[in-house]
Amino acid sequence: MVAANATLAVEGLKTHFFTKAGIVKAVDGVSFEVGRGEIMGLVGESGSGKSVTGFSIMRLVDPPGRIVEGRILHNGEDMVGMDGERMRNLRGNRIAMIFQDPMMTLNPVLRIETQMVEAVHAHSAVSKEEARGMARDALGQVGIPSPDERLRAYPHQFSGGMRQRVAIAIALLNKPDLIIADEPTTALDVTIQGQILYEAQKLCRETGTAMIWITHDLAVVAGLADRICVMYAGRIVEQGETGDIIDRPAHPYTRGLIGSVPSRNTRGGRLFQIPGMTPSLLNLAPGCAFRKRCPVAGDACAVEPETSHPLPGRELRCHRPQLEAAT
C-alpha cells in the first residue's frame, strides 16, 4: 500500500533489454517509495541497475530496452502507461533529472541564459525577464558567483564543476516535486561536492522536494540521505533508514560496501574488497545473484530469497542475514 505522503512510489518495476544475445534484466522487480522532502540514496556497484532505474522513472529508456512490468506512481498517477505529451509536461517540470555528465544537459552552442530561459518557457507562461530572473536566482542557489555575467557565457567557458552546477540549477528551475540525481558530484572536487550536498539537503528541507540520489559511494549518502536502498544485479537487496543501514547492515553485500570505505579505524590496514565481479545480467543464474561472492553463502542460497522484514523499517532479500551491529 502506497503511503499518503509518497511523492513517488515504484512497484515491481522491471526494465529489460532485448538483445540478440538474450534478455538483459537490468531492473528486475524493484519497489520503493520516496516521500515529500525525503532524500533516498540508491547505492550499488557499476552495473547494478541504478541508472537504468532512474531512466525508467523518467521514461527515457530507449530500444531495445523497455519497461515490461510494474508501476511508477507520481502523486498517485501511473507514469508507465502515460502518453508522450503528458510525460513531456512532467519531465523538467514536476520531475527533473541531473545527469552525471553535465554536457548531456547543456547545448555547447547556446548561451546559458538561452538554455535556462527556454527550460522555464517550456512549462510556464512568464515573461522573458521573469524567466531570466528565475535563471539568475537558480544559479545563485547553487553557488555560482556573478550569476548575471555567467548567464551570458557558453558552456565551454565553465569548468567541469561549474557546468555541473549549471545542470543542477536547470533541474531546480521549475521547483519540481522530484529530482533524480545520477551521480552528479562524481566529477567534482571534495569542497564543491560538500557545497552541492549541503544545497541538496537545504532544498529538500525548505521546499519539500523529494530526491533520489544515485551513487556508488556509501560515504556520500551516509551524510545526505534519509533512507538507503542497496541495489545488486537489478534488485534491491536491502533498504531502510540510513542510520540503521550504516550501523547495522544485514545483507553481506551491504556489509562489503561499508567495509570497503576508508575510515580512520582502518588506518594503515588493507581495505576490504568484495571478491569477484558483478555478474552479467544476461541469463542470470537462478538463486541469489550474490552467492558466488558471498562469505556466508550456503545451500539455501541456490534459491532466490524472498523479501523479508527482519527488523522494524527494514526490507531484506537474504537467506542468511547478519543482524549483529557492524564493527
C-alpha positions as CSV (number, residue, x, y, z in Angstrom):
1,M,0.0,0.0,0.0
2,V,1.4,3.4,-1.1
3,A,1.9,5.9,1.8
4,A,-0.2,9.0,1.7
5,N,2.8,11.4,1.6
6,A,4.7,9.5,-1.1
7,T,5.8,11.7,-4.0
8,L,6.9,8.7,-5.9
9,A,6.1,5.0,-5.5
10,V,7.8,2.4,-7.6
11,E,6.1,-1.1,-7.5
12,G,7.6,-4.2,-9.0
13,L,9.4,-2.3,-11.8
14,K,11.1,-4.5,-14.4
15,T,13.1,-3.0,-17.3
16,H,14.6,-5.4,-19.7
17,F,16.8,-5.0,-22.8
18,F,16.0,-7.4,-25.6
19,T,19.4,-8.1,-27.4
20,K,20.4,-10.6,-30.0
21,A,22.3,-12.5,-27.2
22,G,19.3,-12.6,-25.0
23,I,17.3,-10.7,-22.4
24,V,19.2,-8.4,-20.0
25,K,17.2,-7.9,-16.9
26,A,18.7,-4.6,-15.9
27,V,15.9,-3.8,-13.4
28,D,14.1,-6.9,-12.0
29,G,11.3,-6.3,-9.6
30,V,12.3,-3.0,-7.9
31,S,10.0,-1.4,-5.3
32,F,10.4,1.6,-3.1
33,E,8.8,4.9,-2.1
34,V,10.1,8.4,-1.7
35,G,8.2,10.8,0.5
36,R,7.8,14.6,0.3
37,G,11.1,16.3,1.4
38,E,12.9,13.0,1.6
39,I,16.3,12.1,0.2
40,M,16.7,8.4,-0.8
41,G,20.1,7.0,-1.6
42,L,20.2,4.3,-4.3
43,V,23.5,2.6,-3.9
44,G,25.4,-0.2,-5.6
45,E,28.4,-1.1,-7.8
46,S,28.5,-0.2,-11.5
47,G,26.2,-2.4,-13.5
48,S,23.7,-3.0,-10.6
49,G,20.9,-1.2,-12.4
50,K,20.8,2.1,-10.5
51,S,20.9,4.4,-13.5
52,V,18.5,2.3,-15.5
53,T,16.1,2.6,-12.6
54,G,16.4,6.4,-12.8
55,F,16.0,6.5,-16.6
56,S,13.0,4.2,-16.3
57,I,11.3,6.6,-13.9
58,M,11.9,9.4,-16.4
59,R,10.7,7.2,-19.2
60,L,14.0,7.7,-21.1
61,V,14.8,4.1,-21.8
62,D,15.5,3.6,-25.5
63,P,15.0,0.4,-27.5
64,P,16.0,-2.4,-27.3
65,G,15.1,-1.6,-23.6
66,R,11.6,-1.2,-22.3
67,I,9.6,-1.4,-19.1
68,V,7.9,-4.8,-19.2
69,E,6.2,-4.8,-15.8
70,G,5.4,-2.7,-12.7
71,R,4.0,0.8,-11.8
72,I,5.7,4.2,-11.3
73,L,3.3,6.4,-9.4
74,H,3.9,10.1,-9.2
75,N,1.5,11.6,-6.7
76,G,-0.8,8.6,-7.4
77,E,-0.6,8.9,-11.2
78,D,0.9,5.9,-13.0
79,M,3.6,7.1,-15.5
80,V,4.2,3.7,-17.1
81,G,1.2,3.9,-19.5
82,M,1.3,7.7,-19.8
83,D,1.2,9.2,-23.3
84,G,4.3,11.1,-24.7
85,E,2.8,14.6,-24.4
86,R,1.7,14.2,-20.8
87,M,5.2,12.8,-20.0
88,R,6.9,15.7,-21.6
89,N,4.8,18.1,-19.5
90,L,6.1,16.3,-16.3
91,R,9.7,16.0,-17.4
92,G,11.8,19.0,-16.4
93,N,8.7,20.5,-14.7
94,R,7.4,18.2,-11.9
95,I,10.2,15.6,-12.3
96,A,13.8,16.6,-13.1
97,M,17.0,14.7,-13.6
98,I,20.6,15.7,-13.0
99,F,22.9,13.6,-15.2
100,Q,26.4,12.5,-14.3
101,D,27.8,14.3,-17.4
102,P,26.5,17.9,-17.5
103,M,27.0,18.0,-21.3
104,M,24.0,15.7,-21.5
105,T,22.0,18.6,-20.3
106,L,23.8,21.6,-21.8
107,N,23.9,22.6,-25.5
108,P,27.5,23.7,-26.3
109,V,26.5,26.3,-28.9
110,L,23.9,28.2,-26.8
111,R,24.4,30.6,-24.1
112,I,23.4,29.5,-20.6
113,E,20.7,32.2,-20.5
114,T,19.1,30.9,-23.6
115,Q,19.0,27.3,-22.3
116,M,17.6,28.2,-18.9
117,V,15.0,30.7,-20.2
118,E,13.8,28.0,-22.7
119,A,13.5,25.5,-19.8
120,V,11.3,27.9,-18.0
121,H,9.1,28.8,-21.0
122,A,8.6,25.1,-21.8
123,H,6.4,24.8,-18.7
124,S,5.5,28.4,-17.6
125,A,3.8,31.3,-19.3
126,V,6.0,34.0,-17.9
127,S,7.8,37.0,-19.5
128,K,11.4,36.7,-20.7
129,E,12.5,39.0,-17.9
130,E,10.8,36.9,-15.2
131,A,12.3,33.7,-16.7
132,R,15.8,35.4,-16.7
133,G,15.3,36.3,-13.1
134,M,14.4,32.7,-12.2
135,A,17.5,31.5,-14.0
136,R,19.7,34.1,-12.2
137,D,18.3,33.0,-8.8
138,A,18.8,29.3,-9.6
139,L,22.5,30.0,-10.4
140,G,22.9,31.8,-7.2
141,Q,21.2,29.0,-5.3
142,V,23.9,26.5,-6.4
143,G,26.7,29.0,-5.5
144,I,27.7,30.3,-8.9
145,P,29.3,33.8,-8.4
146,S,28.2,36.8,-10.6
147,P,25.2,35.0,-12.0
148,D,24.2,37.8,-14.3
149,E,27.5,37.7,-16.0
150,R,27.5,33.9,-16.1
151,L,24.1,33.8,-17.9
152,R,25.8,35.3,-20.9
153,A,28.5,32.7,-21.1
154,Y,28.7,29.5,-23.1
155,P,29.2,26.0,-21.5
156,H,32.9,25.8,-22.7
157,Q,33.7,28.9,-20.6
158,F,32.9,27.0,-17.4
159,S,35.0,24.4,-15.6
160,G,33.6,20.9,-15.2
161,G,32.4,21.6,-11.7
162,M,30.7,24.8,-12.8
163,R,29.0,23.1,-15.7
164,Q,27.6,20.6,-13.2
165,R,26.3,23.4,-11.0
166,V,24.5,24.9,-14.0
167,A,22.9,21.5,-14.8
168,I,21.7,21.3,-11.2
169,A,20.4,24.8,-11.4
170,I,18.4,23.9,-14.5
171,A,16.9,21.0,-12.6
172,L,15.8,23.4,-9.9
173,L,14.3,26.0,-12.2
174,N,10.7,24.9,-12.1
175,K,10.7,23.8,-8.4
176,P,10.0,20.1,-9.2
177,D,8.3,17.6,-6.8
178,L,11.1,15.1,-7.5
179,I,14.7,15.3,-8.6
180,I,16.7,12.2,-9.7
181,A,20.4,12.9,-9.3
182,D,22.5,10.3,-11.2
183,E,26.0,10.6,-9.5
184,P,26.0,14.4,-10.1
185,T,29.1,15.1,-7.9
186,T,31.4,12.3,-9.1
187,A,33.5,14.7,-11.2
188,L,33.6,17.5,-8.6
189,D,36.4,18.1,-6.1
190,V,35.6,17.5,-2.4
191,T,35.0,21.1,-1.5
192,I,32.4,21.7,-4.3
193,Q,30.9,18.3,-3.6
194,G,30.3,19.3,0.0
195,Q,28.6,22.5,-1.1
196,I,26.3,20.7,-3.5
197,L,25.3,18.1,-0.9
198,Y,24.5,20.9,1.5
199,E,22.4,22.7,-1.1
200,A,20.5,19.4,-1.9
201,Q,19.6,18.9,1.8
202,K,18.6,22.5,2.2
203,L,16.4,22.4,-1.0
204,C,14.5,19.3,0.2
205,R,14.1,20.6,3.7
206,E,12.8,24.0,2.7
207,T,10.7,23.2,-0.4
208,G,9.5,19.6,0.2
209,T,11.2,18.4,-3.0
210,A,11.8,14.6,-2.9
211,M,15.2,13.4,-4.2
212,I,16.7,10.1,-5.4
213,W,20.5,10.3,-5.1
214,I,22.1,7.6,-7.3
215,T,25.7,6.7,-6.3
216,H,28.2,4.0,-5.7
217,D,29.7,5.9,-2.8
218,L,28.1,5.0,0.6
219,A,30.2,7.7,2.3
220,V,28.2,10.4,0.3
221,V,24.8,9.1,1.1
222,A,25.6,8.4,4.8
223,G,25.6,12.1,5.5
224,L,23.0,13.0,2.9
225,A,20.1,10.6,2.6
226,D,17.3,9.8,5.0
227,R,16.9,6.3,3.6
228,I,19.1,3.9,1.6
229,C,18.2,1.3,-1.0
230,V,21.1,-1.1,-1.8
231,M,20.9,-2.5,-5.3
232,Y,22.6,-5.5,-6.7
233,A,22.1,-7.3,-10.1
234,G,18.9,-5.4,-10.9
235,R,17.3,-6.0,-7.5
236,I,17.1,-4.1,-4.2
237,V,18.7,-6.4,-1.6
238,E,18.3,-4.1,1.4
239,Q,16.6,-0.9,2.3
240,G,15.9,1.1,5.5
241,E,16.8,4.2,7.4
242,T,20.3,5.5,6.7
243,G,21.5,5.3,10.3
244,D,20.2,1.7,10.7
245,I,21.8,0.6,7.4
246,I,25.2,2.1,8.2
247,D,25.3,1.0,11.9
248,R,23.7,-2.4,11.4
249,P,23.9,-3.7,7.8
250,A,22.2,-7.0,7.5
251,H,22.9,-8.1,3.9
252,P,26.5,-9.4,3.2
253,Y,26.7,-7.2,0.2
254,T,25.9,-4.1,2.2
255,R,28.5,-5.0,4.8
256,G,31.0,-5.5,2.0
257,L,30.3,-2.0,0.6
258,I,30.6,-0.4,4.0
259,G,33.8,-2.4,4.8
260,S,35.4,-1.1,1.6
261,V,35.0,2.6,2.6
262,P,38.2,4.1,4.0
263,S,38.0,5.2,7.6
264,R,40.2,6.3,10.5
265,N,39.6,2.9,12.1
266,T,41.4,1.1,9.3
267,R,44.4,3.4,9.1
268,G,47.5,1.5,7.9
269,G,45.5,-1.6,7.1
270,R,44.4,-3.1,3.8
271,L,40.9,-2.1,2.7
272,F,38.3,-4.8,2.4
273,Q,37.5,-5.9,-1.1
274,I,34.4,-7.8,-2.2
275,P,35.8,-10.8,-4.2
276,G,34.9,-11.4,-7.8
277,M,32.9,-9.2,-10.2
278,T,29.3,-8.1,-10.6
279,P,27.6,-10.9,-12.6
280,S,26.3,-10.5,-16.1
281,L,22.6,-9.7,-16.1
282,L,22.3,-11.7,-19.3
283,N,20.8,-15.1,-18.4
284,L,21.5,-14.6,-14.7
285,A,21.8,-18.0,-12.9
286,P,18.9,-18.9,-10.5
287,G,19.2,-18.3,-6.8
288,C,20.8,-15.4,-5.0
289,A,22.9,-13.3,-7.5
290,F,25.4,-12.5,-4.8
291,R,26.1,-16.1,-3.6
292,K,29.3,-16.7,-5.6
293,R,30.9,-13.6,-3.9
294,C,29.2,-14.0,-0.5
295,P,31.3,-15.1,2.5
296,V,28.4,-16.7,4.3
297,A,26.6,-18.4,1.3
298,G,25.1,-21.8,1.9
299,D,22.9,-24.4,0.1
300,A,19.8,-22.3,0.7
301,C,21.2,-19.6,-1.5
302,A,20.6,-21.7,-4.6
303,V,17.0,-20.5,-4.3
304,E,16.1,-16.8,-4.9
305,P,15.4,-15.2,-1.5
306,E,12.1,-13.6,-0.8
307,T,11.7,-10.1,0.7
308,S,11.6,-10.2,4.5
309,H,11.4,-7.7,7.3
310,P,13.9,-8.9,10.0
311,L,14.0,-5.5,11.7
312,P,11.5,-2.7,12.1
313,G,11.6,-0.5,9.0
314,R,14.0,-2.8,7.2
315,E,13.5,-4.8,4.0
316,L,15.9,-7.5,3.0
317,R,16.5,-10.2,0.4
318,C,18.8,-12.7,2.0
319,H,18.7,-16.3,3.3
320,R,21.5,-15.7,5.9
321,P,21.3,-12.1,7.1
322,Q,23.9,-10.8,9.6
323,L,21.9,-8.9,12.1
324,E,24.6,-8.0,14.6
325,A,25.9,-4.5,14.7
326,A,28.7,-3.6,12.4
327,T,32.2,-3.3,14.0
